[in-house]
Amino acid sequence: MSDMLVKLYELPAIAPVLQRMTAQGIAIRHPQPGDQRAVLSWVKRHFGKGWLPECELAFRTVPAACLIAVRDQTLLGFACYDCTAKNFFGPTGVVESAHGSGIGTALLLTALDRMKQAGYGYAIIGGVGPTAFYAKTVGAVVIEGSSPGIYTEPLTGSREVR
Ligand SMILES: CC(C)(COP(=O)(O)OP(=O)(O)OC[C@H]1O[C@@H](n2cnc3c(N)ncnc32)[C@H](O)[C@@H]1OP(=O)(O)O)[C@@H](O)C(=O)NCCC(=O)NCCS
């Protein structure tokens, strides 16, 4: 899985994307510290525990380095940034029943806008699965030779030196 590069100085307009969310009663916002448990257990339930370390890290800043999509107190999606590494977007996910409603795009554009406001010129989408989604929504291009890139196998236990 390769990384992708996004030009933050050529992002598409965010207003119509957020208007589409408002029309569906969906809020895109940072989670509050008190949302942490609910967000982490939701991510684990829908996407497994592999993304939990990055999601936990997102709550180490205020506001959290994460955005969530919420309708009527129900979580529909999430997106982290500056968690895998500085300047990296992800992980992100939208509940399967809500795919295709524009939520993934709204989370992505809002997070990239936050990164732009923080002073980055480019963003890196880490270890991409759906390259077509990122190419279509924000013009991201694959970074050649970036697989496995910064990713290493996590340590699995505490082995002592004998
Ligand atoms: C990728 C993901 C976040 C997209 O969320 P979404 O809310 O369904 O996306 P949107 O509704 O904003 O889609 C925007 C456009 O991208 C397209 N698109 C969405 N997912 C796509 C995919 N996996 N591959 C190609 N195109 C995709 C949509 O068809 C839509 O096109 P349209 O504007 O012509 O209708 C979602 O599919 C998901 O959670 N996938 C599983 C987790 C995952 O792969 N995360 C990314 C890890 S890098």
The ligand as an SDF file (V2000), in Angstrom:
LIG
                    3D

 48 50  0  0  0  0  0  0  0  0999 V2000
  -12.9890    5.3650    1.6030 C   0  0  0  0  0  0  0  0  0  0  0  0
  -14.2310    5.8020    2.3700 C   0  0  0  0  0  0  0  0  0  0  0  0
  -13.7980    6.5680    3.6280 C   0  0  0  0  0  0  0  0  0  0  0  0
  -15.0600    6.7260    1.4820 C   0  0  0  0  0  0  0  0  0  0  0  0
  -16.1660    7.2070    2.2280 O   0  0  0  0  0  0  0  0  0  0  0  0
  -17.5720    7.5770    1.5470 P   0  0  0  0  0  0  0  0  0  0  0  0
  -18.3320    8.3810    2.5390 O   0  0  0  0  0  0  0  0  0  0  0  0
  -18.2150    6.3690    1.0130 O   0  0  0  0  0  0  0  0  0  0  0  0
  -17.0850    8.4790    0.3330 O   0  0  0  0  0  0  0  0  0  0  0  0
  -17.9250    9.6220   -0.4540 P   0  0  0  0  0  0  0  0  0  0  0  0
  -19.3790    9.3160   -0.3480 O   0  0  0  0  0  0  0  0  0  0  0  0
  -17.4850   10.9480    0.0260 O   0  0  0  0  0  0  0  0  0  0  0  0
  -17.4170    9.3670   -1.9490 O   0  0  0  0  0  0  0  0  0  0  0  0
  -16.9520   10.3900   -2.7960 C   0  0  0  0  0  0  0  0  0  0  0  0
  -16.7390    9.8180   -4.1650 C   0  0  0  0  0  0  0  0  0  0  0  0
  -15.6920    8.8470   -4.1140 O   0  0  0  0  0  0  0  0  0  0  0  0
  -16.1590    7.5810   -4.5910 C   0  0  0  0  0  0  0  0  0  0  0  0
  -15.6240    6.5140   -3.7420 N   0  0  0  0  0  0  0  0  0  0  0  0
  -15.9310    6.2810   -2.4560 C   0  0  0  0  0  0  0  0  0  0  0  0
  -15.2240    5.2140   -2.0000 N   0  0  0  0  0  0  0  0  0  0  0  0
  -14.4730    4.7890   -3.0460 C   0  0  0  0  0  0  0  0  0  0  0  0
  -13.5420    3.7330   -3.1960 C   0  0  0  0  0  0  0  0  0  0  0  0
  -13.2720    2.8770   -2.1880 N   0  0  0  0  0  0  0  0  0  0  0  0
  -12.9330    3.6020   -4.4070 N   0  0  0  0  0  0  0  0  0  0  0  0
  -13.2190    4.4540   -5.4250 C   0  0  0  0  0  0  0  0  0  0  0  0
  -14.1160    5.4860   -5.3360 N   0  0  0  0  0  0  0  0  0  0  0  0
  -14.7190    5.6380   -4.1590 C   0  0  0  0  0  0  0  0  0  0  0  0
  -17.6820    7.6410   -4.4230 C   0  0  0  0  0  0  0  0  0  0  0  0
  -18.3220    6.7790   -5.3320 O   0  0  0  0  0  0  0  0  0  0  0  0
  -17.9700    9.1000   -4.6910 C   0  0  0  0  0  0  0  0  0  0  0  0
  -18.0460    9.3260   -6.0890 O   0  0  0  0  0  0  0  0  0  0  0  0
  -19.2050   10.2830   -6.6850 P   0  0  0  0  0  0  0  0  0  0  0  0
  -18.8650   11.6610   -6.1800 O   0  0  0  0  0  0  0  0  0  0  0  0
  -19.0480   10.1320   -8.1550 O   0  0  0  0  0  0  0  0  0  0  0  0
  -20.4940    9.7900   -6.1500 O   0  0  0  0  0  0  0  0  0  0  0  0
  -15.1330    4.5980    2.7550 C   0  0  0  0  0  0  0  0  0  0  0  0
  -15.3850    3.8500    1.5920 O   0  0  0  0  0  0  0  0  0  0  0  0
  -14.5460    3.6730    3.8270 C   0  0  0  0  0  0  0  0  0  0  0  0
  -14.7470    3.8750    5.0200 O   0  0  0  0  0  0  0  0  0  0  0  0
  -13.8370    2.6120    3.3940 N   0  0  0  0  0  0  0  0  0  0  0  0
  -13.3020    1.6030    4.3420 C   0  0  0  0  0  0  0  0  0  0  0  0
  -12.1330    2.1280    5.1300 C   0  0  0  0  0  0  0  0  0  0  0  0
  -11.0170    2.6540    4.2150 C   0  0  0  0  0  0  0  0  0  0  0  0
  -10.6830    2.0690    3.1980 O   0  0  0  0  0  0  0  0  0  0  0  0
  -10.4220    3.7950    4.6360 N   0  0  0  0  0  0  0  0  0  0  0  0
   -9.3610    4.4530    3.8850 C   0  0  0  0  0  0  0  0  0  0  0  0
   -8.0290    3.9600    4.3270 C   0  0  0  0  0  0  0  0  0  0  0  0
   -6.7060    4.7990    3.4280 S   0  0  0  0  0  0  0  0  0  0  0  0
  1  2  1  0
  2  3  1  0
  2  4  1  0
  2 36  1  0
  4  5  1  0
  5  6  1  0
  6  7  2  0
  6  8  1  0
  6  9  1  0
  9 10  1  0
 10 11  2  0
 10 12  1  0
 10 13  1  0
 13 14  1  0
 14 15  1  0
 15 16  1  0
 15 30  1  0
 16 17  1  0
 17 18  1  0
 17 28  1  0
 18 19  1  0
 18 27  1  0
 19 20  2  0
 20 21  1  0
 21 22  1  0
 21 27  2  0
 22 23  1  0
 22 24  2  0
 24 25  1  0
 25 26  2  0
 26 27  1  0
 28 29  1  0
 28 30  1  0
 30 31  1  0
 31 32  1  0
 32 33  2  0
 32 34  1  0
 32 35  1  0
 36 37  1  0
 36 38  1  0
 38 39  2  0
 38 40  1  0
 40 41  1  0
 41 42  1  0
 42 43  1  0
 43 44  2  0
 43 45  1  0
 45 46  1  0
 46 47  1  0
 47 48  1  0
M  END
$$$$
